[in-house]
Amino acid sequence: MPPHDGADEQVDWDAIQRAWGVGFPSDYIAFMSTYGAGGIDGALSVVPPEASTQPADSPDLGGMAAETANMRHMWESEGGPDEVDAGPDSVVAWGVSCGADILGWLTVDHDPNKWPVVVWERHGRPHWKIYDCGMTEFLRRLFTKGFDECPLSDASLWGEPSPHFVHWREERRRWESGVDPYTGEPDPYFGMKFG
């Protein structure tokens, strides 16, 4: 999955760590440096880290704070994974799928590089699943069908041999110019007003 040119988010990781009270996994830090935040084939968004744990009141791309708040709300309202003896504050989100799944880390270990991926799968039963791997390994396994079954509600990326990443700024630029960011085709709904 080649990165998009100029994708580095230039993240102040010290500020992020101060805000969240934890460090972050080295693979996520490397992903942000190489790719930045953005979408993969319009089916999964990797959210940007934020130096605030409070969701921003913004129409822009949902960030880590907003998706973490959503994930923690799901934990509070329906309970977390059966095998975990921790509360909703033990999850931090790093992604969201087009099927409204929320992907994050279970942060119960003091070493962020040992955090497993936790998924709240909207259409899955049970909703909560834990994967004993980091974020980039999770993505690799998703693309290569390296799990027993697709870990997401939408199977668009399941076994996708050549996923395509688009940085969020480029994605926005393409949408605003009337082009589908992933196909390069004109957006047939560009400029239309609904409602």
N, C-alpha and C positions, 0 to 999 in steps of 0.2 A: 504494500500500500504506500505509494510514494507520497511524501508530504507536499503540501501546497507551498509555493514560493513565499517567503517572508512570513511564515506562520508563527515564529517564536513569539510567545505572549509577553516576554520580558517581565516575568513575575518576580515580585519582591517576596521571596519565600520567608524571610525573617518576619515581615508584616503578617503574612498568612499564618505562620506558626503562632505569633502572638495573639492573633484574633481567635484562632481555633483551639489554642492551648495544646496542640500536638504538632509533631512533624508530619510529613507526608511521604508515602512510599516513593522510593527512588525511581521506579518505572513510570509513575505518574509525572514526576518532575521531568524526567527525560522526554516523556511524550509531549508535555507542554513546550519544552524547548525545541523539539523537532517538528511537531505538528501544530501545537496550540489547540485552542478549543474550536470545535466545529462539528460538522456532520459527516457521517459515513453513508454514502448512497441514499441519503434522505431517510434512512431507517433507524439511525442511532446517533444521538448527539452526545459528544463528550463535553461536559460543562466546564466553564472556566473557574479557576479558584478565585476566591474573593477575600479581601482583607476585612471582611465583616461577616458575622454569623447571622445578621438580620437580612432577610430578603429585600432587595432593592425594589422600589416602586417604579418599575420601568417596563416598557413594552418590548425591550430588547431581549436577546437570548437569556433564558433562565439560567442563573448561575448556580454555583454550589450551595449557597445559602437557601435559595428558593427550593431546590430539589431536595436538600437535606430536610427542610421544614416539612415538605410533603411526605418524605419517607418516614420521618419521626411521627407525623400525624397518623400514618397508616399503622405504625407500631402501637401507638397509644389507643387507637380505635379498635383494632382487632387482635392485638397481641403480636409479639415478635416470633421469631423461629422457635419451635418447640424445644430444640436442644440447647438454647442459649439462656443462661441465667443472667440477664442484664436488662437494662432499660433502654428506652428510645434514644437516649443521648449517646448510645454506643454505635450509632451508624452515621456515616458521612457519605453523601451522594457524589458520584463522579459522572453519571450519565443517565440518559432517559431514552427509551425506545419509541418508535412510532406507534407501538402497541400500548403506550402509556405505562410501560414497566419502568421502575426506577432501579438503577444500578449503583451500588455503593460499596463501602468497606465496613466490615464489622471490626470496630476499633478497640477490642477488649485487650489486646496484647500491647505492651509498652513499646514494642518495636514495630513501626509502621510497615516495614518490609515483610512482616509476618501476618499482616491483616488479610483475611480471606475476602473474596468478593461476596457480597450478599445482594440478592435480587428480590425485589418485590415484584412478582410476575402477576400482572393484572388478571390474566385469564388462566393462570396456573392454579392447580390444587395440589398441595397447599400453596398459598401465595408466596411464602418466604422460602427461599432456597439459598444454601451456602455452598460456595465453590472454593475449595482449598487451593487457590492460586491468586496471583496478583492481577491487576487490571489488564496489562498487556498480554499476559498468558491467557486470560479469559477471552480477550478478543481473538487471539491466534486460534484457540480451540473453537470459538464460534465460527470462524472462517473456514476451518478445516474439518468440521464435524467431529471435534475431539471430545465431545461429551456424549453420554448415552442417548440424550435427546436434546432438542433445541432448548436452550435455557431462557428463551424470550417468547412472548406471546405472538410475535410476528416472526416468521421464518425467512424474511427477505435476505438476511446476511448469513443464514445457516448454510455452510458449505460454499460460500462465495469465494471463488478462487482469486479474484482480482478486485477487492473492494476499492472504492474511490473516496478519498477524503477531500473535503473542501473546508478551508478555514472559514470561520463565521463571518469575517469581514468581507471575504470574497463572495460567500454565499449571499449575504445581504446585497452587495453590489450587483450581482447577477439578477436577483429577484427584482431589484429596483429598476433595472434596465429592461425588464420584460422577458428575461431568459430563465428557463429552468436551470438551477445551479448544477444539476447532476446529469441532465441529458444534453444540455446546450441548445435544446429546441425552444422556439418561442413559447411563452406561457400564454395559452389561449384565454386566460382570465385576466391578463394584465390590463390595468386601467379600469376594470369594471367595478361598479359600486354595488354592494349588496345590502339589502335591508333598508 
